[in-house]
Each structure stands twice: as structure tokens, then as C-alpha cells.
């Protein structure tokens, strides 16, 4: 059983009003560079009231320091934030859910699921509970992923990079993965999706036509 009671930004008692920094019980509002309404004061992490993850707060802190001390600026706000719930098996996610993707892209969405029981490392570890689910556009561009399995928190990183770099499923399918690893499941799923895309297109029509001639 997982019980989540919720959290809220701890901004009271910081004397922010004396510095003129605007805030509310929901957190401290900032701009894209993590600057508060006071030009020389920045804020990052849980006090903003957004994603409340250690890794996200650490990333934002880096961006805030960079923007405060170095020339130029980098955005400290993003929706590409992964999370992992460390249950057994682990649950990791990044990007939009299937429902969110369909709401935004309509029918231009393809979903694929790969059971961990089809991956050799999971079988060897007797750790076959779970699956990988990928949401992509029909052209193969990866939008989001959910992994429920052992090592899900580590495996999800590949999808984070893929989404950030606008990679397609075929890019993951054609990348050699060390064997046997849990991440092999990513390549297996990607290969399955890539083959399906090929067979459903012009190349697939040619292959089916040639197979009929051979027969």
C-alpha cells in the first residue's frame, strides 16, 4: 500500500517580505531564468511549488547559480522531468501519459508495450514482473515512457535523452545495448515498434508483395 499525504513549499519564516520577494502558500513565483520579482534574488527547487524531486531541485539549483553568476542565461523550467517511485518493482515515468498524448496529438499517437518476462536478464534474475510502455508519434518520435520493473529508475534515463534529442524509436532499435541487461528490453521494444512501422508502410507493401510471388 502506498500512502501519499502530499507536501507544500516551506516559505514561511524566511522573512521574504523584508527582502520584497513575492510569495504565497503555493510557493515563490519565478521567471524562466528562476529569478524572483527581486532582480538579484533567485529561487529553485521545492519552494517553487512545482515538481518536488531531489534531482529536479539539484538541476534547478545549478541553473540558478549559472544564471546568477555567468553571462547569458539558461532556462530553469521544463516539463521533461523524470520520476521514480521506489516500490518493488520500481515505477519510473517521463513525458506525457497516453491520455495526455492523445489529447494533444489526436490519432497521431502510437503506443507499444513490452513485458519484462520477454527479457533474458529479468528471467535470469527471476524478476519478470512489469513492463515498458512507450508513447510515440506515428513517425516514431518518442513522446513519453513508463517502466515498471527492477532497475526502472536507471532504465528510464535512455528515454529522457531520446525525448530531449527528438530521437525516434528506430534510433534506439539500432543502438547496441549491452547483453544481458534490463535495458535490453528497451532495444527489444524499439525494434518491435520499428519493424511494425516498416511493415505498415511502403516497404512493408513491397515485402508482402514479394512474399506472395515467392510462394
C-alpha positions as CSV (number, residue, x, y, z in Angstrom):
1,X,0.0,0.0,0.0
2,X,1.3,3.4,-1.0
3,X,0.0,6.4,1.0
4,X,0.9,9.9,-0.2
5,X,-0.1,12.7,2.2
6,X,1.2,15.5,0.0
7,X,3.7,18.3,0.6
8,X,3.8,22.1,0.4
9,X,6.6,24.6,0.0
10,X,8.1,25.8,3.3
11,X,8.4,29.5,2.6
12,X,7.2,30.9,5.9
13,X,9.8,32.1,8.4
14,X,12.3,33.2,5.7
15,X,11.4,36.9,6.1
16,X,10.9,37.0,2.3
17,X,8.6,40.0,2.7
18,X,11.5,42.0,4.2
19,X,13.5,41.4,1.0
20,X,10.5,42.3,-1.1
21,X,10.2,38.8,-2.6
22,X,6.7,37.9,-3.6
23,X,5.4,34.5,-2.4
24,X,2.2,32.6,-1.4
25,X,1.4,29.3,0.3
26,X,1.8,27.8,-3.2
27,X,5.4,28.9,-3.4
28,X,7.7,31.6,-4.9
29,X,6.9,32.7,-8.4
30,X,9.9,33.0,-10.7
31,X,10.6,33.7,-14.4
32,X,12.2,31.3,-16.9
33,X,15.6,32.0,-15.5
34,X,14.5,31.3,-11.9
35,X,14.6,35.0,-11.0
36,X,12.1,36.2,-8.4
37,X,10.4,39.6,-8.6
38,X,13.6,41.0,-7.0
39,X,16.2,41.1,-9.7
40,X,19.2,39.8,-7.8
41,X,17.3,37.0,-5.9
42,X,16.8,33.6,-7.4
43,X,14.8,30.6,-6.2
44,X,14.9,26.9,-7.1
45,X,13.6,23.6,-6.0
46,X,10.6,22.7,-3.8
47,X,10.0,26.3,-2.8
48,X,8.7,27.0,-6.3
49,X,5.8,24.6,-5.7
50,X,6.3,22.6,-8.9
51,X,7.9,19.2,-9.3
52,X,9.2,18.2,-5.8
53,X,12.1,15.9,-6.6
54,X,15.6,15.9,-5.3
55,X,17.1,15.5,-8.8
56,X,14.9,18.3,-10.2
57,X,15.8,20.7,-7.3
58,X,19.5,19.9,-7.9
59,X,19.2,20.7,-11.6
60,X,17.4,23.9,-11.0
61,X,19.9,25.0,-8.4
62,X,22.7,24.5,-11.0
63,X,20.7,26.6,-13.5
64,X,20.0,29.3,-10.9
65,X,23.7,29.7,-9.9
66,X,24.7,29.7,-13.6
67,X,22.2,32.5,-14.4
68,X,23.2,34.5,-11.3
69,X,26.9,34.4,-11.8
70,X,27.7,33.8,-15.5
71,X,26.9,35.8,-18.7
72,X,23.8,34.7,-20.7
73,X,21.0,32.6,-19.3
74,X,19.6,29.1,-19.3
75,X,16.0,28.1,-18.7
76,X,15.4,26.6,-15.3
77,X,11.8,25.5,-16.1
78,X,11.0,22.3,-18.0
79,X,8.3,19.7,-18.3
80,X,10.8,16.9,-19.2
81,X,11.1,15.7,-15.6
82,X,11.5,12.0,-14.8
83,X,10.4,10.5,-11.6
84,X,10.8,7.1,-9.9
85,X,8.7,5.5,-7.1
86,X,11.0,3.1,-5.3
87,X,8.5,0.3,-4.7
88,X,9.1,-3.3,-5.7
89,X,9.1,-3.3,-8.6
90,X,10.1,0.3,-9.3
91,X,7.9,2.6,-11.2
92,X,9.5,5.2,-13.5
93,X,8.0,7.7,-15.9
94,X,8.9,10.6,-18.1
95,X,6.9,12.7,-20.6
96,X,3.1,12.7,-21.2
97,X,0.8,9.8,-20.4
98,X,-1.1,8.1,-23.2
99,X,-4.2,10.1,-22.4
100,X,-2.3,13.4,-22.4
101,X,-0.5,12.5,-25.7
102,X,-3.8,11.6,-27.4
103,X,-5.4,14.8,-26.1
104,X,-2.6,16.8,-27.7
105,X,-1.8,14.8,-30.8
106,X,-5.1,13.0,-31.5
107,X,-4.7,10.0,-33.8
108,X,-1.0,10.7,-34.4
109,X,-0.1,8.6,-31.4
110,X,1.2,5.1,-31.3
111,X,1.6,3.0,-28.1
112,X,3.8,-0.1,-27.6
113,X,4.2,-2.3,-24.5
114,X,6.9,-4.8,-23.8
115,X,6.6,-7.3,-21.0
116,X,9.8,-7.8,-18.9
117,X,9.1,-11.5,-18.9
118,X,10.4,-11.5,-22.5
119,X,13.8,-10.1,-21.5
120,X,16.6,-12.5,-20.6
121,X,18.2,-10.5,-17.7
122,X,14.8,-10.3,-16.0
123,X,14.3,-14.0,-16.5
124,X,17.7,-14.8,-15.1
125,X,17.1,-12.6,-12.0
126,X,13.6,-14.1,-11.6
127,X,12.4,-10.5,-11.8
128,X,9.9,-10.7,-14.6
129,X,7.1,-8.6,-13.1
130,X,6.4,-5.4,-15.0
131,X,6.7,-3.9,-18.5
132,X,7.9,-0.9,-20.6
133,X,5.3,1.2,-22.2
134,X,6.3,3.8,-24.8
135,X,4.2,6.6,-26.3
136,X,5.4,7.9,-29.7
137,X,4.1,9.8,-32.7
138,X,3.3,7.6,-35.7
139,X,6.6,8.8,-37.4
140,X,8.4,7.1,-34.4
141,X,9.3,10.3,-32.5
142,X,9.3,9.3,-28.8
143,X,7.0,11.3,-26.5
144,X,6.9,9.5,-23.2
145,X,7.6,6.3,-21.4
146,X,6.6,4.3,-18.3
147,X,8.6,1.5,-16.9
148,X,7.5,-0.9,-14.1
149,X,10.3,-3.3,-13.3
150,X,13.5,-3.8,-11.4
151,X,16.1,-1.1,-12.3
152,X,13.3,1.1,-13.8
153,X,14.9,4.2,-12.3
154,X,18.1,3.6,-14.3
155,X,16.4,2.3,-17.4
156,X,14.2,5.4,-17.8
157,X,17.3,7.6,-18.5
158,X,17.6,6.3,-22.0
159,X,14.1,7.7,-22.8
160,X,14.8,11.0,-21.2
161,X,17.8,11.5,-23.6
162,X,15.7,10.3,-26.5
163,X,12.9,12.7,-25.9
164,X,15.2,15.7,-25.3
165,X,17.1,15.0,-28.5
166,X,13.9,14.3,-30.5
167,X,15.0,10.8,-31.3
168,X,12.8,8.2,-32.9
169,X,12.1,4.6,-32.0
170,X,14.4,3.4,-34.8
171,X,17.3,5.3,-33.2
172,X,17.0,3.1,-30.0
173,X,16.4,0.0,-32.0
174,X,19.6,0.5,-34.0
175,X,21.8,1.2,-30.9
176,X,23.7,-1.8,-29.5
177,X,22.8,-2.5,-25.9
178,X,25.0,-4.5,-23.5
179,X,23.7,-8.0,-23.0
180,X,22.2,-9.2,-20.8
181,X,20.8,-6.1,-19.1
182,X,17.5,-4.7,-18.2
183,X,17.9,-2.0,-20.8
184,X,17.9,-4.7,-23.5
185,X,14.1,-4.6,-23.1
186,X,14.3,-1.0,-24.4
187,X,16.0,-2.2,-27.6
188,X,13.6,-5.2,-27.9
189,X,10.6,-2.9,-27.7
190,X,12.1,-0.3,-30.0
191,X,12.9,-3.0,-32.6
192,X,9.4,-4.3,-32.4
193,X,7.9,-0.9,-33.0
194,X,10.4,-0.1,-35.8
195,X,9.6,-3.3,-37.6
196,X,5.9,-2.7,-37.3
197,X,6.4,0.8,-38.7
198,X,8.3,-0.6,-41.6
199,X,5.8,-3.3,-42.4
200,X,2.9,-0.9,-42.2
201,X,4.5,1.5,-44.8
202,X,5.5,1.3,-48.5
203,X,8.4,-1.1,-47.6
204,X,6.0,-3.4,-45.9
205,X,3.8,-3.5,-49.0
206,X,6.8,-4.4,-51.2
207,X,7.9,-7.2,-48.7
208,X,4.3,-8.6,-48.7
209,X,4.1,-8.5,-52.5
210,X,7.5,-10.3,-52.9
211,X,6.5,-12.9,-50.4
212,X,3.4,-13.7,-52.4
213,X,5.4,-14.0,-55.6
214,X,7.9,-16.4,-53.9
215,X,5.1,-18.5,-52.6
